[in-house]
Amino acid sequence: MANTPISFEFFPPQTPEGSDKLTDVRKRLAVLKPEFFSCTFGAGGTTQDRTLDTIKLIHAEGHQAAPHLSCVGSTRENIRALLFAYKEMGIRRIVALRGDMPSGMGSIGEFHYANELVSFIRAQTGAHFHIEVAAYPEFHPQANSAREDMLNFKHKISAGANSAITQYFYNADGYFRFVDETRKLGVTAPIVPGIMPIVRYSQLARFSDTCGAEIPRWMRKTMEGFGDDVESVQAFGRDVVTALCEKLIAGGAPGLHFYTLNQADASLEILKRLGYRGR
């Protein structure tokens, strides 16, 4: 079971203290020999420099680093500059996303959809980068229909993406159905499930309401019943997410990508239960 590839996502820290904490988190997670660490990318310049700085640190530590690039607030000029900066550093993997429009931002930028960004990356850098894109097993919250969302996903792969990472979910059957449907459309690229460990219910509920990820009713009711008992929520979360990962691995998922929220404990505990040790 512990042979399935794993990877971890961070967001760029805002303070020196946050950067020191993230260095420690990486050190603890690196023992498990992940394929890569990715780092998110804010729109409109909000975190773009911090993303670059974080990627430099990850790369300098000898790890595979995967910076996110987003359409929102981006121009061809600044994406081109970032691509060549990453290429010069020796980065070989990019996560290309449309991104979410921040409140108050009037224009998405020069790229409107992720497939346009993928095409641009390929035109500028050829086959240098392994390009990851997003997938939505429960469908993008702004999609007009399931069929449209499937076709949009196919467009991203056809534009030159190598593989995909899904939005997090807690229904394994939904993931497997999504994979089956994309295969019927001719998509052969690996689709890696995104895994969100459960640390605080209120935080998870807020994220899920924003991004359209479903928390099954039985999970919501169980966690609501724990009230302010954080330890019970976390113990329940470890059981639920471990069982989800076991089902995904047994069903042939090509990897597991953990949304860490810049924390190590929850991911480490789940992976320990799955049989991952320092390798």
C-alpha positions in Angstrom: 0.0 0.0 0.0 2.9 2.4 0.8 4.2 2.2 -2.7 1.6 4.6 -4.0 3.4 8.0 -4.8 2.6 10.9 -2.5 3.0 14.7 -2.7 2.2 17.6 -0.5 0.8 21.1 -1.1 1.8 24.3 0.9 0.8 27.9 0.7 3.5 30.6 0.8 4.1 31.8 4.4 3.5 35.5 5.2 6.1 36.0 8.0 9.6 34.8 8.9 8.1 32.8 11.7 5.7 31.1 9.2 8.7 30.4 6.9 10.6 28.8 9.7 7.6 26.7 10.7 7.2 25.5 7.1 10.8 24.5 6.9 10.3 22.2 9.9 7.1 20.9 8.3 8.9 20.1 5.1 11.7 18.4 7.0 9.2 16.1 8.7 7.3 15.3 5.6 10.4 14.8 3.5 11.2 11.6 5.4 8.4 10.0 3.5 10.2 10.7 0.1 7.3 12.5 -1.7 7.4 12.9 -5.4 7.2 16.7 -5.0 6.1 19.6 -2.8 3.8 22.2 -4.5 3.2 25.8 -3.5 0.1 27.8 -4.3 0.1 31.1 -6.2 -2.1 34.1 -5.3 -3.8 36.3 -7.8 -2.9 39.9 -8.6 0.6 39.8 -7.0 -0.7 38.9 -3.5 1.6 36.0 -3.0 3.5 35.6 -6.3 6.9 36.7 -4.9 6.4 34.5 -1.8 5.6 31.6 -4.0 8.9 32.1 -5.9 10.8 32.4 -2.7 9.2 29.3 -1.2 10.0 27.3 -4.4 13.6 28.4 -4.2 13.9 27.1 -0.6 12.3 23.8 -1.5 14.6 23.4 -4.5 17.7 24.4 -2.5 16.8 21.7 0.1 17.1 19.1 -2.7 13.4 18.4 -3.1 11.3 18.4 -6.3 9.3 21.6 -6.3 6.1 22.4 -8.2 5.0 26.0 -8.3 1.4 26.9 -9.1 0.7 29.3 -11.8 -2.8 30.9 -12.1 -4.6 32.7 -14.9 -6.2 35.2 -12.5 -4.4 38.5 -12.6 -1.6 37.2 -14.8 -0.2 38.5 -18.0 1.7 36.7 -20.7 4.7 38.8 -19.8 4.8 37.9 -16.1 4.0 34.2 -16.7 6.8 34.0 -19.3 9.2 35.6 -16.8 8.2 33.1 -14.1 8.5 30.1 -16.5 12.0 31.0 -17.5 13.0 31.8 -13.9 11.8 28.3 -12.9 13.4 26.7 -15.9 16.7 28.3 -15.1 16.4 27.1 -11.5 16.0 23.5 -12.7 12.3 23.2 -11.8 10.6 20.5 -13.9 7.0 20.5 -12.8 4.2 23.2 -12.9 0.7 23.2 -11.5 -1.4 25.3 -14.0 -4.8 26.6 -12.8 -7.4 29.1 -13.7 -7.6 30.2 -10.1 -10.3 32.0 -8.1 -11.1 35.7 -8.6 -10.3 37.6 -5.4 -12.9 40.0 -4.1 -12.6 43.4 -5.7 -10.5 42.3 -8.7 -12.1 43.6 -11.9 -10.4 41.5 -14.6 -9.3 37.9 -14.6 -6.2 38.7 -16.7 -4.9 37.8 -20.1 -5.7 34.1 -19.7 -9.3 33.2 -19.1 -9.1 29.4 -18.8 -6.5 26.9 -17.7 -6.2 25.3 -21.1 -5.0 28.7 -22.5 -2.4 28.8 -19.8 -1.3 25.2 -20.5 -1.0 26.0 -24.2 1.1 29.0 -23.4 3.5 27.1 -21.2 3.9 24.5 -23.9 4.5 27.2 -26.6 7.1 28.9 -24.4 9.0 25.9 -22.9 8.2 22.9 -25.0 8.3 19.6 -23.1 10.5 21.0 -20.3 7.8 21.0 -17.7 5.5 18.2 -16.4 2.2 20.1 -16.2 -0.4 19.3 -13.6 -4.0 20.7 -13.9 -7.0 20.6 -11.6 -9.8 18.1 -11.8 -13.2 18.3 -10.0 -14.8 14.9 -9.3 -17.8 16.7 -7.8 -17.7 19.3 -10.6 -16.5 22.8 -10.6 -18.9 25.1 -8.6 -19.2 27.4 -11.6 -19.8 24.7 -14.2 -23.1 24.9 -16.1 -23.4 21.1 -16.3 -21.5 18.0 -15.6 -20.9 17.4 -19.3 -19.5 20.9 -19.8 -17.1 20.4 -16.8 -15.9 17.1 -18.3 -15.2 18.7 -21.6 -13.4 21.6 -20.0 -11.2 19.1 -18.2 -10.5 17.3 -21.5 -9.5 20.6 -23.1 -6.8 21.1 -20.4 -5.4 17.7 -21.1 -5.6 18.1 -24.9 -3.7 21.5 -24.5 -0.7 19.6 -23.2 -1.2 18.8 -19.5 0.5 15.6 -18.3 -1.6 14.7 -15.3 -4.2 16.1 -12.9 -4.8 16.6 -9.2 -8.3 16.7 -8.0 -10.1 19.0 -5.6 -10.4 17.2 -2.3 -13.5 15.0 -1.7 -14.7 12.4 0.8 -16.7 10.1 -1.6 -14.3 7.7 -3.3 -17.1 6.4 -5.6 -17.4 10.0 -7.0 -13.7 10.0 -7.8 -13.8 6.6 -9.5 -16.9 7.6 -11.5 -15.1 10.8 -12.6 -12.1 8.8 -13.8 -14.3 6.3 -15.7 -16.2 9.2 -17.4 -13.0 10.9 -18.5 -11.6 7.7 -19.9 -14.7 7.4 -22.0 -13.8 10.8 -23.4 -10.4 9.5 -24.4 -8.4 11.1 -21.5 -5.6 8.7 -20.5 -3.6 11.1 -18.2 -3.2 10.1 -14.5 -5.8 11.7 -12.2 -4.4 11.9 -8.7 -6.9 12.4 -5.8 -6.4 15.4 -3.6 -6.6 14.6 0.1 -7.7 17.0 2.8 -6.9 15.9 6.4 -9.5 17.0 8.9 -8.1 19.3 11.6 -10.9 21.7 12.5 -14.5 21.2 11.4 -15.4 24.9 11.1 -12.4 25.5 8.9 -13.2 22.5 6.7 -16.9 23.6 6.4 -15.8 27.1 5.3 -13.4 25.7 2.7 -15.9 23.3 1.4 -18.7 25.9 1.0 -16.3 28.1 -0.9 -14.9 25.5 -3.3 -17.9 23.2 -3.8 -16.4 20.1 -2.2 -19.1 18.0 -0.5 -18.9 17.0 3.1 -21.3 14.0 3.3 -24.2 14.6 5.7 -23.2 11.8 8.0 -19.8 13.4 8.4 -21.1 16.8 9.0 -23.6 15.6 11.6 -21.0 13.5 13.4 -18.5 16.4 13.6 -21.2 18.9 14.6 -22.0 16.6 17.4 -18.5 16.9 18.8 -19.0 20.6 19.3 -15.8 22.2 20.6 -14.1 18.8 21.2 -11.3 19.2 18.7 -9.6 16.0 19.7 -12.7 14.0 18.8 -13.0 15.8 15.5 -9.4 15.0 14.7 -9.6 11.4 15.7 -12.8 10.9 13.6 -11.0 12.7 10.7 -8.0 10.4 10.9 -10.3 7.4 10.7 -12.4 8.7 7.8 -9.5 10.0 5.7 -7.4 6.9 6.3 -10.3 4.7 5.1 -10.8 7.0 2.1 -7.1 6.6 1.1 -7.2 2.9 1.6 -10.2 2.6 -0.8 -8.5 4.9 -3.3 -5.3 3.0 -3.3 -7.1 -0.4 -3.6 -9.0 1.0 -6.5 -5.8 1.9 -8.4 -5.4 5.7 -7.7 -2.0 6.7 -9.2 -1.0 8.8 -6.2 -2.2 10.8 -3.2 -1.7 14.6 -3.0 -2.1 16.0 0.5 -3.4 19.5 1.1 -1.4 20.2 4.3 -2.4 23.7 5.2 1.3 24.0 6.2 0.9 21.4 8.9 2.5 18.0 9.2 0.9 16.1 12.0 -2.5 15.1 10.3 -0.9 14.0 7.1 1.9 12.1 8.9 -0.6 10.2 11.1 -2.7 9.2 8.1 0.3 8.1 6.1 1.7 6.1 9.1 -1.6 4.2 9.2 -1.3 3.5 5.5 2.1 2.0 6.1 4.4 4.8 5.0 7.6 5.1 6.9 10.9 7.0 6.3 12.2 5.6 3.0 
